[in-house]
C-alpha cells in the first residue's frame, strides 16, 4: 500500500496487522542505500512475525515504489565527496533527517505511537536519526552493519568503492544485473556466500521492480552530508543493540563499534565471517540476537548499564 506523509508518497508493507495486529508490538525495518523493502529476507520477517511482532517495511524515498525525486537532478558524487574530504559540507538534495521523518510518517499513517526501530547500513543511520528526532516513539534501536558517521573511521575497501560507484557495462536488464551481482559479491560475507543463481534471482527481482541509479546517488549524498550525527548519538537513551559483521568490506566493523561506544548502554555484537549482506546464516544469527533483545525491552525496563 502507499501512504502520504512528510510531503512524499511511500510504499509500505504492513505484516501481522490482522485481527490481533493492534496487540502486537511493531517493528519498523529501514533498508539501506538503493535497496527496497523486498530486500529484507523473508525468513527475517517471518521470524519476527512468529515471535509475535507486527512488521513494517517501506521503500525509502528514491527507491522501490516510493516517490522518486528525479526533478532534483543527478548529483555529482565525486565532486561533493571531494568537498567533504577537504573539510567542506557537501550539498545534498535532502538529508538523513528528512528520511527519518519519512519513517515517522509511516508510523503516523498507521496510527502507531511507537515501534522498535531496526535499520541496516544506511537504514541504521536513518534509524539513529529517528531515535534522535522522536525519542518517545522509539521503543528500542537496532543498528545493523551501520556507522556513527564519525570522522576518521575506516573506509570501504578500494575495490568495493569502485564497484559501488561503477556503472553497468551496457544497457538493458542483463547488464544491470551483472553490474549489481559484481557489487554484491564484492561486499558479501566471505564465510556465508549466497549461491550465484539465488543471488542473481534476488537482484533480477529488485531490478524489475525498480531501478534508479540517480536516486541511489541522491541517497548516498544524504549519507555523506550527515556530518554531525556522531556527536549527537550521546543523546539517545533508548535500549540499543548494534550488530555488525567482523569482515564487512563496505562499512568496517570499527564503524559499528564506534556507534555502540557513543550510545550509553548500547550492546555491540559482532559475527566472524559476516560481510555486508544478509544470507540465511546471518539472518538466523540476527534473529537470535534481535528477538531476545526486543522481548526483554517489551517485558519491562532494561537493566542499567
Number of C-alpha atoms within 10 A of each C-alpha: 9 16 16 16 17 15 8 14 19 27 21 19 15 18 18 22 16 11 7 10 16 13 12 16 20 27 25 25 24 29 26 25 19 23 22 26 22 17 17 18 14 12 13 18 22 15 16 21 17 11 15 18 24 24 24 23 23 27 28 29 25 26 29 25 21 21 18 18 17 12 6 13 11 15 19 13 18 11 12 19 19 13 14 16 12 9 9 12 16 20 19 22 14 16 20 26 20 16 23 24 19 25 27 23 21 24 19 15 12 13 10 15 13 20 22 23 27 25 23 26 23 26 26 27 30 30 32 31 24 25 24 21 16 14 17 13 18 26 21 22 27 24 29 27 29 33 28 28 21 16 10 7 15 14 13 16 15 11 13 18 16 13 19 18 12 12 13 16 11 11 8 9 14 13 14 18 22 16 18 21 19 15 19 19 19 21 24 23 24 17 13 16 18 19 9 11 9 10 17 17 13 16 19 19 13 18 18 11 13 17 19 15 15 19 23 20 20 27 26 20 23 22 20 20 22 20 16 12 19 19 12 14 20 15 13 23 18 22 25 27 23 28 25 29 25 21 21 25 24 23 25 23 24 19 22 27 21 19 26 24 17 17 22 17 18 21 18 18 17 17 16 13 16 26 29 26 22 21 18 16 13 20 19 15 12 18 17 12 15 17 16 12 18 23 14 13 18 14 8 8 9 13 9 7 8
